[in-house]
Amino acid sequence: MALLLKGGRLVDPAAGLDTVADVVIRDGVIVEIGEDLTIPKGVTIECAEKVVLPGLVDLHVHLREPGREDEETVSSGKRAAAHGGFAGICPMPNTEPVADEGSAITALMDLADDGFPVQVFPVGAMTVKQAGELMAEIGDMHHAGAVAFSDDGRCVQDSGVMRRVMDYAKMFPVTLMSHCQDDALAGRGVVNEGVVSTRLGLPGYPAAAEEIMIARDIALCELTGCRVHVQHVSTARGVELIRVAKAAGLPVTCEVTPHHLFLDEDMLDLTYDTNRKMNPPLRTAADREALLDGLVDGTVDAIATDHAPHAAHEKQLEFELAPFGTTGLETALSLVNTHLVACGRVTWSQVAQWMCHGPRSCVPLIPEQRIEVGRPGTLTIVDPEARVEVTREWFVGTSRNSAFLGAKLLGKATEVLVDGEWALKGGKVVER
């Protein structure tokens, strides 16, 4: 099939693009880029006033299948991703059972092979059952298609175990993704330790519990030479530790979530909104600004959502008992446009770096994507002026536990193409 994308603003820093032009895609591949292009047969999509980006990737999502299909499935998660503008996603292994061997990765890929084009790049567990004791079958999972490894949701507490995992994993072209948390310090903490935890009478989770493990994993990275990616960094000190590690030439990368960028502990109040309970917790306003500074100066490599769907009845529990996490796939791009692009703090070129190229540089096994002739027709098209009201009915994913319910946002994805196939068209998920 031939497809002409007409008059969009093409933005791709890796290809040196920020210009208004047309794109022709044929048989899933970009075959022509230029002005006033035509095609004899096919479909033309008017993209005037829209931004055309290389396909976005989310490094950090939870799809819950197998085990908690009431919260999310691979199929529903892929559709939520398309609705939010993502062409690819990396699901974490903390399912029931844990994805800690090759057969689990194969089973996930079988579920993902449902005809819907959003790409799934699986992440396997670092340790058996994510218990932090025995190294999982990393080689087996890599052979089955795992692009990275993580015990996300938990942190490997034993430094000797973490070193062995790193020593083994560095034999493969994979990334270790680390959820950095000292369990003894974090304890029963559910919000950032400080003024707000005291005011609300809730157990505090100190920033040091995250920062100590970031420092440990950087030290182990230096010792072993293994590529390490710090997940959902949330503190100013954490960003600084990573900045110093990068300056030393260590293979360390990191991500930040929209909820840590755009919310902070002062937004927790006596309503005890459990949709704003996440791990790591919302930190201070100063931490939030440090995360943005880290993005702008290149210390932070990627924006990733940590999409964490939960059943409604679970989030209705008391704050201390409710599960951690917020959905994120369907709101991330709109939040970034509203709070960063539309107000002039950053450019679309920077967004493309953080949500397309940055994730791929963190996990090199995710195929590179550029807006260039000969590259796959994998693109995200954004209407930066579209209005979005975040209601429960707006979501297409299974769960609705968004920390941003009620927000009125600017900008949304209108089209997502993956290898020339529609995942999102006219703002609607394309069902097959």
C-alpha positions in Angstrom: 0.0 0.0 0.0 1.2 3.5 -0.8 0.7 6.3 1.8 1.4 10.0 1.5 1.7 12.1 4.6 1.1 15.6 3.4 2.6 18.8 4.8 3.5 17.8 8.3 6.4 19.3 10.3 9.0 16.5 10.3 11.1 16.6 13.5 13.9 14.1 13.9 17.2 15.3 15.5 19.0 12.0 14.5 18.2 12.7 10.8 18.8 16.5 11.1 15.2 17.3 10.3 12.9 20.1 11.5 11.1 21.1 8.4 7.7 21.0 6.7 7.6 18.3 4.0 5.8 15.3 2.6 6.6 11.6 3.3 5.7 8.7 1.0 5.6 5.2 2.5 5.3 2.2 0.3 5.2 -1.4 1.5 6.0 -0.3 5.0 9.1 1.7 4.1 9.8 5.4 3.7 10.6 5.8 0.0 10.5 9.6 -0.5 10.7 12.8 1.5 10.2 16.2 -0.1 7.9 19.0 -1.1 4.8 18.8 -3.2 5.0 15.0 -3.6 2.2 13.0 -5.1 1.3 9.3 -5.5 -0.7 7.8 -8.3 -2.6 5.4 -6.1 -2.9 5.0 -2.3 -4.0 7.1 0.7 -3.2 10.7 1.4 -3.3 12.0 5.0 -3.2 15.7 5.5 -0.7 16.6 8.2 -0.7 20.4 8.1 -0.2 21.9 11.5 0.8 18.5 12.9 4.2 17.3 14.1 5.6 14.0 12.6 8.0 12.2 14.9 9.9 8.9 14.5 7.9 6.2 16.4 7.9 6.7 20.1 9.1 3.9 22.5 8.2 3.5 26.2 11.0 1.7 28.0 8.9 0.8 31.1 5.4 -0.6 31.2 3.6 -3.2 33.1 1.1 -5.3 31.1 0.1 -7.7 33.9 -0.5 -10.7 31.7 -0.2 -13.5 32.7 -1.7 -13.4 36.2 -3.7 -10.2 36.4 -5.6 -9.8 33.2 -8.3 -7.9 35.1 -5.8 -5.0 35.3 -4.2 -5.1 31.8 -3.4 -7.6 29.0 -0.8 -7.5 26.4 -3.5 -6.7 23.8 -5.1 -3.9 25.8 -1.7 -2.5 26.8 -0.7 -2.3 23.1 -3.8 -0.4 22.3 -3.3 1.9 25.2 0.2 2.5 23.9 -1.1 3.4 20.4 -3.7 5.7 21.9 -0.9 7.5 23.7 1.3 7.7 20.6 3.7 4.9 21.2 4.9 2.5 18.5 6.8 0.2 20.8 6.8 -0.8 24.5 9.0 -2.7 26.9 6.9 -4.8 29.3 8.4 -5.6 32.7 8.7 -9.2 33.9 6.8 -8.9 37.2 3.9 -10.9 36.0 2.4 -14.0 37.7 4.5 -16.1 37.2 7.5 -14.0 36.8 9.1 -13.9 33.3 12.4 -15.5 34.4 13.1 -18.1 31.7 13.0 -18.3 27.9 9.7 -20.0 27.7 8.0 -17.1 29.5 9.5 -14.6 26.9 8.3 -16.9 24.1 4.8 -17.0 25.6 4.8 -13.2 25.9 5.8 -12.8 22.2 3.1 -15.3 21.3 0.5 -13.1 23.1 2.0 -10.0 21.4 1.5 -11.6 18.0 -2.1 -10.6 17.8 -2.1 -8.7 14.5 -2.0 -5.3 16.2 1.2 -3.6 15.0 2.5 -1.9 18.2 5.9 -3.6 18.8 6.7 -5.4 22.1 10.3 -5.6 23.3 10.3 -7.9 26.3 12.3 -7.5 29.5 13.2 -10.6 31.4 13.9 -10.9 35.2 17.4 -10.6 36.6 16.8 -13.2 39.3 14.6 -16.2 39.7 11.1 -15.1 40.7 12.6 -11.7 41.3 13.6 -12.9 44.7 17.1 -11.4 44.5 18.8 -14.7 45.3 19.6 -16.8 42.2 20.4 -15.4 38.8 17.7 -16.1 36.3 18.2 -17.7 32.8 19.5 -14.6 31.2 21.1 -16.3 28.2 18.0 -18.4 27.6 15.7 -15.3 27.7 18.0 -13.3 25.5 17.9 -16.1 22.9 14.1 -16.0 23.1 14.0 -12.3 22.4 14.5 -10.3 25.7 16.2 -7.0 25.0 16.9 -6.1 28.7 16.7 -7.5 32.2 15.1 -6.1 35.4 13.7 -7.0 38.7 11.5 -3.9 38.5 9.1 -3.7 41.4 11.9 -5.0 43.5 15.6 -4.3 43.9 18.3 -6.9 44.2 19.5 -6.2 47.8 22.5 -8.5 47.8 25.4 -6.7 46.1 27.2 -10.0 45.5 24.2 -11.3 43.6 23.9 -8.1 41.6 27.6 -8.3 40.7 27.2 -11.9 39.4 24.2 -10.8 37.3 26.2 -7.9 35.8 29.3 -10.1 35.2 27.1 -12.6 33.3 24.9 -10.1 31.5 27.8 -8.2 30.0 28.5 -11.1 27.7 25.3 -10.2 25.8 24.3 -6.9 24.1 21.7 -6.3 26.7 21.0 -3.7 29.3 20.3 -4.2 33.0 17.4 -2.0 34.2 17.7 -1.3 38.0 14.9 -0.4 40.3 17.1 1.3 42.9 15.7 0.9 46.4 17.3 0.0 49.7 14.5 -2.0 51.3 15.7 -1.6 54.9 15.7 2.2 54.5 12.5 2.4 52.5 10.7 0.2 55.0 7.0 0.6 55.0 7.3 4.0 53.4 4.5 5.1 51.1 5.3 8.8 50.5 8.5 10.9 50.5 9.9 11.2 54.0 9.6 14.9 55.1 7.1 17.6 55.8 4.3 16.0 53.8 4.6 12.5 55.3 4.5 14.1 58.8 1.5 16.3 57.9 -0.4 13.3 56.4 0.6 10.9 59.1 2.0 8.4 56.6 5.2 6.3 56.7 8.0 8.0 54.9 10.3 6.7 52.2 13.6 8.7 52.3 15.4 9.8 49.2 18.5 8.2 50.5 16.9 4.7 50.0 17.0 5.4 46.3 20.2 7.2 46.1 22.3 4.6 48.0 21.3 1.9 45.5 22.0 4.2 42.5 25.5 4.8 43.9 25.9 1.0 44.5 24.8 0.1 41.0 27.1 2.7 39.5 30.0 1.3 41.5 29.2 -2.2 40.2 28.9 -0.9 36.7 32.4 0.5 37.0 33.6 -2.8 38.5 32.0 -5.1 35.9 31.7 -2.9 32.8 28.0 -4.0 32.4 25.6 -1.5 30.9 23.2 -0.3 33.6 20.0 1.7 33.2 18.5 3.4 36.3 14.7 3.2 36.3 12.4 6.1 37.4 15.0 8.3 39.0 13.2 10.7 41.3 15.7 12.7 43.3 18.1 15.6 42.6 20.9 13.7 44.3 20.2 10.6 42.1 20.5 12.7 39.0 23.8 14.1 40.2 25.2 10.7 40.8 24.3 9.7 37.3 25.7 12.9 35.9 29.1 12.2 37.5 29.0 8.6 36.4 28.4 9.7 32.8 31.2 12.2 33.0 33.5 9.4 34.0 32.6 7.5 30.9 30.6 4.7 32.5 27.8 2.9 30.5 25.1 4.3 32.8 21.7 5.6 31.5 18.5 6.6 33.2 14.8 7.5 32.7 12.3 9.8 34.4 8.5 9.4 34.5 5.9 12.0 33.7 4.5 11.8 37.2 7.8 12.6 38.8 8.3 15.4 36.3 4.9 17.1 36.7 3.8 16.2 40.2 5.4 16.5 43.6 4.7 15.7 47.2 2.9 19.0 47.8 0.1 17.7 45.5 -0.7 15.1 48.1 -3.4 16.2 50.5 -6.0 15.0 53.0 -8.0 13.4 50.2 -5.3 10.7 50.3 -5.6 10.1 46.5 -4.2 6.6 46.0 -3.7 7.3 42.3 -0.8 9.5 43.4 0.8 6.7 45.4 3.8 5.4 43.5 7.2 3.8 44.0 9.5 5.7 44.1 7.1 8.3 45.7 6.5 11.8 44.5 9.4 13.9 45.8 9.9 17.6 46.4 9.4 20.5 44.0 13.2 20.9 44.0 13.7 17.3 43.0 11.1 17.8 40.2 13.1 20.8 38.8 16.3 18.8 39.1 14.8 16.0 36.9 13.9 18.6 34.2 17.3 20.1 34.4 18.8 16.6 34.0 16.6 16.0 30.9 17.7 19.3 29.3 21.4 18.8 29.9 21.4 15.2 28.7 21.9 13.5 32.0 18.5 11.9 31.8 18.2 9.9 28.6 14.6 9.1 28.3 11.0 9.7 29.4 9.4 6.4 30.4 5.9 6.0 31.9 6.2 3.1 34.4 2.6 2.4 33.2 1.2 0.5 36.3 -2.5 -0.4 35.8 -4.5 -1.6 38.9 -8.0 -2.7 39.5 -10.4 0.0 40.8 -11.2 -1.9 44.0 -7.5 -2.1 44.9 -7.0 1.6 44.5 -10.0 2.2 46.7 -8.2 0.8 49.7 -6.6 2.9 52.5 -3.5 4.8 51.3 -1.1 2.5 53.1 -2.7 -0.6 51.7 -3.4 0.4 48.1 -0.9 -0.7 45.5 1.8 1.6 44.1 1.5 3.0 40.6 -0.4 5.1 38.0 -1.2 4.4 34.4 0.9 6.4 32.0 0.8 5.3 28.4 -2.1 7.4 27.4 -1.2 10.7 29.0 2.6 11.0 28.7 2.8 12.7 25.4 0.0 15.2 26.2 1.6 16.0 29.5 5.0 16.6 27.9 3.4 18.9 25.3 1.3 20.8 27.9 4.0 21.4 30.5 7.1 21.6 28.4 6.6 22.3 24.7 3.5 24.5 24.6 5.0 26.8 27.2 8.3 27.1 25.4 10.5 25.3 27.9 11.7 22.6 25.3 11.4 21.9 21.6 9.8 19.0 19.7 13.4 18.0 18.7 14.1 17.4 22.4 10.9 15.4 22.8 11.9 13.2 19.9 15.2 12.6 21.6 13.7 11.7 25.0 10.8 9.6 23.7 12.3 8.0 20.6 16.1 8.0 20.3 16.9 8.1 24.0 15.0 4.9 24.8 16.7 3.1 21.9 20.2 4.3 23.0 19.4 2.9 26.5 18.5 -0.5 25.1 20.4 -0.9 21.8 18.5 -4.1 20.9 15.5 -1.9 20.2 15.8 -1.2 16.4 16.8 2.4 15.5 14.2 4.5 13.8 14.7 7.7 11.8 12.7 9.7 9.3 14.9 8.8 6.4 14.4 7.1 3.0 14.9 3.4 3.4 13.8 3.3 7.0 10.6 1.6 8.2 7.5 3.7 8.1 7.2 3.8 11.9 6.0 7.3 12.9 4.0 9.2 15.5 1.9 12.1 14.3 0.9 14.7 16.9 -1.7 17.5 16.8 -0.1 19.9 19.3 -3.3 22.0 19.6 -5.8 19.1 20.3 -7.6 19.4 23.6 -7.6 16.4 26.0 -9.7 16.1 29.2 -8.4 13.2 31.2 -11.6 11.3 32.2 -12.1 7.7 33.0 -14.0 7.3 29.8 -11.1 8.7 27.7 -8.8 5.7 28.4 -8.8 2.6 26.1 -6.6 0.5 28.4 -8.2 -1.8 31.0 -7.4 0.3 34.1 -8.2 3.9 34.9 -5.9 4.6 37.9 -4.3 7.8 36.5 -2.7 10.3 38.7 -3.8 12.9 36.2 -7.6 12.3 36.2 -9.4 15.6 35.8 -6.5 17.3 34.0 -7.1 19.3 30.9 -4.2 18.9 28.5 -3.0 20.2 25.2 -1.9 18.0 22.3 -2.3 14.3 21.5 -1.2 11.7 19.0 -3.6 11.4 16.0 -1.8 8.8 14.0 0.7 6.0 14.8 2.2 3.9 12.0 4.3 0.8 12.6 6.1 -0.5 9.5 3.5 1.3 7.5 0.5 -0.3 9.3 -2.0 1.9 11.2 -2.2 1.5 15.0 -3.9 4.8 15.5 -5.7 6.8 12.8 -7.7 10.0 13.3 -7.1 9.7 17.0 -8.9 6.3 17.1 -7.2 2.9 17.8 -7.5 0.9 14.6 -9.0 -2.5 15.4 -8.3 -5.6 13.3 
